Amino acid sequence: MRNILAAPVLSFLLILSAAPLYAQKIVPAGTAVMVRLDKSVSSKNAVANQKVKATVAQDVVIHGKVLIPRGSPAAVYVAEATAAGSSSTPATLYLRLDALTVGGRAYPVSARKAGAQIDPRGKGDPVATGGAVAAGVAAGAATTGGKDISFEPETAVAFRLKSRLRVR
């Protein structure tokens, strides 16, 4: 009789001990956060650490709960920008995600940089590179006459988190 009661009680205790993990609202490392640029940025005139106004493009859902809602402000900065130059200098434009604001609270994040590079000889389209660059970067990455890279407003960029993010 004792063993019959012990199993359900033990199961109940295990469930209770796991509940706080879900209540902590953790976005795991490796999660893609899709960000939409509000303004354009170009390799022709962008400088390192220049802020690029952006918002989260789609809800980040973990275990059926929205932990980072669409429309949340995103702190995006230019990580690297090189204007198209001589035939040996490719145009590059890489962005970094430094923080996300959820419920009025800013959370620093560690994410892989994302962006594009174009062949200096002007062959082909911009090549989207980086952590996880989503559909929309290559489409939103336009080239100008000098083969510079420009991310237009509404361009969607996916940053992949390098470490977990605890949201409260």
N, C-alpha and C positions, 0 to 999 in steps of 0.2 A: 504494500500500500504506500509505503514511504517513497519508493522509486517512481510510482505512478504520479505522485504529486510533485516530485522533484523536477521532472522534465518540463512541465508547463511553467513552473516558477522560474527555472533557469532560463528558459526561452524568453519569458517576459522581461527578466533582468537584462538579458543581452540586447533586446530591442530598446529598452530604456537607455542603456549605456551608449548605443549607436545614435540615438536621436539628437544629442547635442552636435554631432558632426554635421548633420544636415541643417541644423538651426544656425550654424556658424556662417552660412552663406559664403562658401569658398568657390572661387572660379579657378579650376585647376590649371597648372602650367600646360602649355600646348594648345589652349583654347584660342580660337581666332576671334578677334574683335574687329568687326567691320566698321570703318569710319568713313564718313562722307565729308569731303572738303567743301567749305562754304565759299571760298575764294580761290582764284587761280594762283598757281605758283609756277615759275619757269626757271630752267637751268641757266637761262641767259642773264637773269638779274637777281636770283635768290642768293642769300648768303647764309653761312652756317649759323645755326641757332635762331634763325628768323622764325617767328611764330606764324603758323598757318591755321586760321580759324576752321574748326571742324566739330562735328557731332557724331555720336554713335549712329550708324545707319540702320541697324536692326537689333532687336532684343537679344541679349545673351542669356540663354535659358540653361540652367543647370538643375537636374533632377525635377524638371517640370516647373521650376520657379524662375521668374525673370529677375536676375540679379543685377543686370545692367540694362536699363530701359533704353529703347530707341529714343534719340533726341538728347541724350545726356551729353554735356560738353566734354570734349576731348582736347587735351593739351598736346598738339602736334607741332613739331619743329623740323626745320630743314637740318638733316644730319650731314649732308654733303651735296654740293652743287658745283658742277663744272660746265661752263658754257662750251658750246662747240667751237673748236679752234682749228688748228692745222689738221692735216690728214691723220696725224697720230694721236690727237686728243679727242676721245669720245665725250659726248655730252652725257652727263650723269645727273640724276636727281633722286636722292634718297631722303626719306622722311623717317622720323622716330616718334613714337608715342611715349610721352613722359607721365601722363596722369589722366585719370577719368574722374568726373564728378558725378556722384550718385547721391540723390537726396540732399543736395546742398553740401555734401562733404567730398573733398578732393582726395583721391587715393593715388599715390605714386605707383607706377607700373614699370615693369621691366619687360620690354618686348623687342623682338627682332626688328631691325629697320626694314623698310620696304621702299621700293622705288623702281626706277628704270634706267637703262643705259642704251644709247643708240650707236650703231656702227659709225665711226668717224667718216667713212667713205660714203655714207648716206644710203647704204644698201639695206633694204628691209625696213621693217617697222621697229619701233622701240621694243626692247626686250625687257619684260617685267621680271624683276629679280627681287630677292630679299626673303624674309621669313616666310610669309604666306601672302602673296599679292593676289588679291581676288580678281575675278572678272570685273572689268571696269577700269582697272589701271591701264592696261594695254589699250582699251578702247578710249579711255579718258586722257591718255597720254598722246598729245598731238605734237607734231614737229612743226617748227617754224621754217622759214626759208633757209636759215643757216643751220638747220638740223638740230636746233636746241629742243629740249623736252619741255612741254608745258602740261601740267595737270590742271584741267579746267574745273570750274565750279561743278559740283555734283559728282565728281570723280570718286568712286568708292575704292578704298584701300583696306586690305585686311592685314592687321598686325597680329602675329602669333605671340602669346605671352610666354616669356622665358621662365617665369616663376609664378606661383599661385598668388591669387589676389583675394584677400578676405574683405568682404563688403559687409557693413553693419546696417 
